[in-house]
Amino acid sequence: MEKQSANVCEERLYEGLFREYSAEIRNFLVYKFRNLERANDIVQEAFLILWRNCQKVTPDLARAYLYRVAQNQFIKLIEKDKVRQKHMHLTVAENSADNPQFELEYAELSHQLKEAIEQLPDGQREVFVLNRIEKKTYKEIAELQDVSVKAIEKRMHKALVKLRSIIKGI
């Protein structure tokens, strides 16, 4: 490889680097990560990054730079896959919302819950709605109703017990 240039921005030199190192780097990635398709993509990405940074890379350091970039890109890809796998169940749940059967069951359950809430005694219903729907804390509810936090906790407990029994009976 000719080393006259101070960097690899000259097109002929860059193409020569690609011809000389692309297969070698691809084989390294395939050996290390066992995925030919991704290895080919990462090699392309590594050379793209080299081109973007050609001013900073001298020809004698190009091979090491390409290996480091390729390995880093592959590791980033693996990390993205791990995150994607970790959150895959969320995607499945979102897709369930598009399912007509899911929508029907959700609407039915929502209707049953509204009916069950309506059957609660006034104090329990008010505490339940303020806490679970309006997201107020027990302390805030206690101040609104001018009662102790313990009284609110007891009403909420009774409301939940009653709701469970009403929904089981439906």
CYANA upper distance limits for C-alpha pairs under 8 A (distance plus 0.5 A):
  1 MET  CA     13 LEU  CA      8.49
  1 MET  CA     16 GLY  CA      7.98
  1 MET  CA     17 LEU  CA      8.37
  2 GLU  CA     13 LEU  CA      8.04
  3 LYS  CA     59 PRO  CA      6.52
  3 LYS  CA     60 ASP  CA      7.56
  5 SER  CA     10 GLU  CA      8.19
  5 SER  CA     58 THR  CA      8.04
  5 SER  CA     59 PRO  CA      7.78
  6 ALA  CA     58 THR  CA      6.04
  6 ALA  CA     59 PRO  CA      7.71
  7 ASN  CA     54 CYS  CA      6.59
  7 ASN  CA     55 GLN  CA      5.99
  7 ASN  CA     56 LYS  CA      7.09
  7 ASN  CA     57 VAL  CA      5.81
  7 ASN  CA     58 THR  CA      4.65
  7 ASN  CA     59 PRO  CA      6.40
  8 VAL  CA     13 LEU  CA      6.64
  8 VAL  CA     14 TYR  CA      6.17
  8 VAL  CA     51 TRP  CA      8.24
  8 VAL  CA     54 CYS  CA      5.59
  8 VAL  CA     55 GLN  CA      7.31
  8 VAL  CA     57 VAL  CA      6.76
  8 VAL  CA     58 THR  CA      6.45
  8 VAL  CA     59 PRO  CA      6.17
  8 VAL  CA     62 ALA  CA      8.19
  9 CYS  CA     13 LEU  CA      7.93
  9 CYS  CA     14 TYR  CA      7.05
  9 CYS  CA     51 TRP  CA      7.39
  9 CYS  CA     54 CYS  CA      5.45
  9 CYS  CA     55 GLN  CA      6.73
 10 GLU  CA     14 TYR  CA      6.67
 11 GLU  CA     15 GLU  CA      6.59
 12 ARG  CA     16 GLY  CA      6.63
 13 LEU  CA     17 LEU  CA      6.75
 14 TYR  CA     18 PHE  CA      6.83
 14 TYR  CA     51 TRP  CA      8.24
 15 GLU  CA     19 ARG  CA      6.73
 16 GLY  CA     20 GLU  CA      6.51
 17 LEU  CA     21 TYR  CA      6.35
 17 LEU  CA     22 SER  CA      8.23
 17 LEU  CA     62 ALA  CA      8.23
 17 LEU  CA     63 ARG  CA      8.38
 18 PHE  CA     22 SER  CA      5.73
 18 PHE  CA     47 PHE  CA      7.78
 19 ARG  CA     23 ALA  CA      8.21
 20 GLU  CA     24 GLU  CA      8.25
 21 TYR  CA     25 ILE  CA      6.52
 21 TYR  CA     63 ARG  CA      7.51
 22 SER  CA     26 ARG  CA      6.55
 22 SER  CA     43 VAL  CA      6.89
 23 ALA  CA     27 ASN  CA      6.56
 24 GLU  CA     28 PHE  CA      6.76
 25 ILE  CA     29 LEU  CA      6.73
 25 ILE  CA     43 VAL  CA      7.27
 25 ILE  CA     66 LEU  CA      8.32
 25 ILE  CA     67 TYR  CA      6.97
 25 ILE  CA     70 ALA  CA      8.13
 26 ARG  CA     30 VAL  CA      6.63
 26 ARG  CA     36 LEU  CA      8.20
 26 ARG  CA     39 ALA  CA      5.95
 26 ARG  CA     40 ASN  CA      6.51
 26 ARG  CA     42 ILE  CA      8.47
 26 ARG  CA     43 VAL  CA      6.57
 27 ASN  CA     31 TYR  CA      6.55
 27 ASN  CA     39 ALA  CA      8.36
 28 PHE  CA     32 LYS  CA      6.61
 29 LEU  CA     33 PHE  CA      6.21
 29 LEU  CA     34 ARG  CA      7.83
 29 LEU  CA     35 ASN  CA      8.19
 29 LEU  CA     36 LEU  CA      8.40
 29 LEU  CA     39 ALA  CA      5.98
 29 LEU  CA     70 ALA  CA      8.31
 29 LEU  CA     71 GLN  CA      7.81
 30 VAL  CA     34 ARG  CA      5.18
 30 VAL  CA     35 ASN  CA      5.85
 30 VAL  CA     36 LEU  CA      5.92
 30 VAL  CA     39 ALA  CA      6.36
 35 ASN  CA     39 ALA  CA      6.53
 36 LEU  CA     40 ASN  CA      6.69
 37 GLU  CA     41 ASP  CA      6.95
 38 ARG  CA     42 ILE  CA      6.55
 38 ARG  CA     74 PHE  CA      8.50
 39 ALA  CA     43 VAL  CA      6.66
 39 ALA  CA     74 PHE  CA      8.30
 40 ASN  CA     44 GLN  CA      6.94
 41 ASP  CA     45 GLU  CA      6.74
 42 ILE  CA     46 ALA  CA      6.46
 42 ILE  CA     70 ALA  CA      6.39
 42 ILE  CA     73 GLN  CA      7.04
 42 ILE  CA     74 PHE  CA      7.02
 43 VAL  CA     47 PHE  CA      6.81
 43 VAL  CA     70 ALA  CA      6.71
 44 GLN  CA     48 LEU  CA      6.68
 45 GLU  CA     49 ILE  CA      6.68
 45 GLU  CA     70 ALA  CA      7.99
 45 GLU  CA     73 GLN  CA      8.34
 46 ALA  CA     50 LEU  CA      6.66
 46 ALA  CA     66 LEU  CA      6.41
 46 ALA  CA     69 VAL  CA      6.13
 46 ALA  CA     70 ALA  CA      5.68
 46 ALA  CA     73 GLN  CA      8.06
 47 PHE  CA     51 TRP  CA      6.63
 47 PHE  CA     66 LEU  CA      7.45
 48 LEU  CA     52 ARG  CA      6.77
 49 ILE  CA     53 ASN  CA      6.69
 49 ILE  CA     69 VAL  CA      8.23
 50 LEU  CA     54 CYS  CA      6.05
 50 LEU  CA     57 VAL  CA      8.14
 50 LEU  CA     62 ALA  CA      8.42
 50 LEU  CA     65 TYR  CA      8.28
 50 LEU  CA     66 LEU  CA      7.47
 53 ASN  CA     57 VAL  CA      7.21
 54 CYS  CA     58 THR  CA      8.29
 57 VAL  CA     61 LEU  CA      6.91
 57 VAL  CA     62 ALA  CA      6.64
 57 VAL  CA     65 TYR  CA      8.18
 58 THR  CA     62 ALA  CA      6.67
 59 PRO  CA     63 ARG  CA      8.40
 61 LEU  CA     65 TYR  CA      6.56
 62 ALA  CA     66 LEU  CA      6.53
 63 ARG  CA     67 TYR  CA      6.80
 64 ALA  CA     68 ARG  CA      6.67
 65 TYR  CA     69 VAL  CA      6.59
 66 LEU  CA     70 ALA  CA      6.40
 67 TYR  CA     71 GLN  CA      6.58
 68 ARG  CA     72 ASN  CA      6.59
 69 VAL  CA     73 GLN  CA      6.52
 70 ALA  CA     74 PHE  CA      6.68
 71 GLN  CA     75 ILE  CA      6.71
 72 ASN  CA     76 LYS  CA      6.68
 73 GLN  CA     77 LEU  CA      6.73
 74 PHE  CA     78 ILE  CA      6.76
 75 ILE  CA     79 GLU  CA      6.70
 76 LYS  CA     80 LYS  CA      6.72
 77 LEU  CA     81 ASP  CA      6.76
 78 ILE  CA     82 LYS  CA      6.79
 79 GLU  CA     83 VAL  CA      6.85
 80 LYS  CA     84 ARG  CA      6.57
 81 ASP  CA     85 GLN  CA      6.52
 82 LYS  CA     86 LYS  CA      6.58
 83 VAL  CA     87 HIS  CA      6.79
 84 ARG  CA     88 MET  CA      6.39
 87 HIS  CA     91 THR  CA      7.59
 88 MET  CA     92 VAL  CA      7.03
 89 HIS  CA     93 ALA  CA      6.76
 90 LEU  CA     94 GLU  CA      6.70
 91 THR  CA     95 ASN  CA      6.67
 92 VAL  CA     96 SER  CA      6.75
 93 ALA  CA     97 ALA  CA      7.43
 94 GLU  CA     98 ASP  CA      7.99
 95 ASN  CA     99 ASN  CA      7.58
 96 SER  CA    102 PHE  CA      6.73
 97 ALA  CA    102 PHE  CA      6.67
 97 ALA  CA    103 GLU  CA      6.74
 98 ASP  CA    102 PHE  CA      8.06
 98 ASP  CA    103 GLU  CA      7.88
 99 ASN  CA    103 GLU  CA      6.84
100 PRO  CA    104 LEU  CA      6.63
101 GLN  CA    105 GLU  CA      6.71
102 PHE  CA    106 TYR  CA      6.49
103 GLU  CA    107 ALA  CA      6.58
104 LEU  CA    108 GLU  CA      6.72
105 GLU  CA    109 LEU  CA      6.59
106 TYR  CA    110 SER  CA      6.50
107 ALA  CA    111 HIS  CA      6.63
108 GLU  CA    112 GLN  CA      6.70
109 LEU  CA    113 LEU  CA      6.61
110 SER  CA    114 LYS  CA      6.76
111 HIS  CA    115 GLU  CA      6.78
112 GLN  CA    116 ALA  CA      6.61
112 GLN  CA    167 ILE  CA      7.51
112 GLN  CA    170 ILE  CA      8.23
113 LEU  CA    117 ILE  CA      6.61
113 LEU  CA    163 LEU  CA      8.46
113 LEU  CA    167 ILE  CA      7.73
114 LYS  CA    118 GLU  CA      6.76
115 GLU  CA    119 GLN  CA      7.02
116 ALA  CA    120 LEU  CA      7.35
116 ALA  CA    163 LEU  CA      6.48
116 ALA  CA    166 ILE  CA      6.56
116 ALA  CA    167 ILE  CA      7.22
117 ILE  CA    125 ARG  CA      6.73
117 ILE  CA    163 LEU  CA      7.44
118 GLU  CA    125 ARG  CA      7.75
120 LEU  CA    124 GLN  CA      6.61
120 LEU  CA    125 ARG  CA      5.80
120 LEU  CA    159 ALA  CA      7.23
120 LEU  CA    162 LYS  CA      7.76
120 LEU  CA    163 LEU  CA      8.13
121 PRO  CA    125 ARG  CA      6.48
122 ASP  CA    126 GLU  CA      6.53
123 GLY  CA    127 VAL  CA      6.80
123 GLY  CA    155 ARG  CA      7.49
124 GLN  CA    128 PHE  CA      6.56
124 GLN  CA    155 ARG  CA      5.65
124 GLN  CA    156 MET  CA      6.67
124 GLN  CA    158 LYS  CA      7.55
124 GLN  CA    159 ALA  CA      5.68
125 ARG  CA    129 VAL  CA      6.58
125 ARG  CA    159 ALA  CA      7.40
126 GLU  CA    130 LEU  CA      6.55
127 VAL  CA    131 ASN  CA      6.52
127 VAL  CA    141 ILE  CA      7.53
127 VAL  CA    152 ILE  CA      7.30
127 VAL  CA    155 ARG  CA      7.33
127 VAL  CA    156 MET  CA      6.69
128 PHE  CA    132 ARG  CA      6.20
128 PHE  CA    133 ILE  CA      7.98
128 PHE  CA    156 MET  CA      6.53
128 PHE  CA    159 ALA  CA      7.27
129 VAL  CA    133 ILE  CA      5.54
129 VAL  CA    134 GLU  CA      6.88
130 LEU  CA    134 GLU  CA      5.34
130 LEU  CA    135 LYS  CA      6.77
130 LEU  CA    136 LYS  CA      6.14
130 LEU  CA    141 ILE  CA      7.54
131 ASN  CA    135 LYS  CA      5.27
131 ASN  CA    136 LYS  CA      5.23
131 ASN  CA    137 THR  CA      6.59
131 ASN  CA    138 TYR  CA      7.51
131 ASN  CA    141 ILE  CA      8.14
132 ARG  CA    136 LYS  CA      8.06
136 LYS  CA    140 GLU  CA      6.59
136 LYS  CA    141 ILE  CA      7.05
137 THR  CA    141 ILE  CA      6.80
138 TYR  CA    142 ALA  CA      6.51
138 TYR  CA    149 VAL  CA      6.45
138 TYR  CA    152 ILE  CA      6.68
138 TYR  CA    153 GLU  CA      7.49
139 LYS  CA    143 GLU  CA      6.77
139 LYS  CA    149 VAL  CA      6.17
140 GLU  CA    144 LEU  CA      6.75
141 ILE  CA    145 GLN  CA      6.65
141 ILE  CA    149 VAL  CA      8.42
141 ILE  CA    152 ILE  CA      7.70
142 ALA  CA    146 ASP  CA      6.11
142 ALA  CA    147 VAL  CA      5.51
142 ALA  CA    148 SER  CA      6.04
142 ALA  CA    149 VAL  CA      5.84
142 ALA  CA    151 ALA  CA      8.26
142 ALA  CA    152 ILE  CA      6.70
143 GLU  CA    147 VAL  CA      7.11
143 GLU  CA    148 SER  CA      8.32
147 VAL  CA    151 ALA  CA      6.99
147 VAL  CA    152 ILE  CA      7.98
148 SER  CA    152 ILE  CA      7.21
149 VAL  CA    153 GLU  CA      6.71
150 LYS  CA    154 LYS  CA      6.68
151 ALA  CA    155 ARG  CA      6.73
152 ILE  CA    156 MET  CA      6.62
153 GLU  CA    157 HIS  CA      6.63
154 LYS  CA    158 LYS  CA      6.69
155 ARG  CA    159 ALA  CA      6.52
156 MET  CA    160 LEU  CA      6.64
157 HIS  CA    161 VAL  CA      6.73
158 LYS  CA    162 LYS  CA      6.57
159 ALA  CA    163 LEU  CA      6.54
160 LEU  CA    164 ARG  CA      6.64
161 VAL  CA    165 SER  CA      6.91
162 LYS  CA    166 ILE  CA      6.63
163 LEU  CA    167 ILE  CA      6.54
164 ARG  CA    168 LYS  CA      6.56
165 SER  CA    169 GLY  CA      6.69
166 ILE  CA    170 ILE  CA      6.99
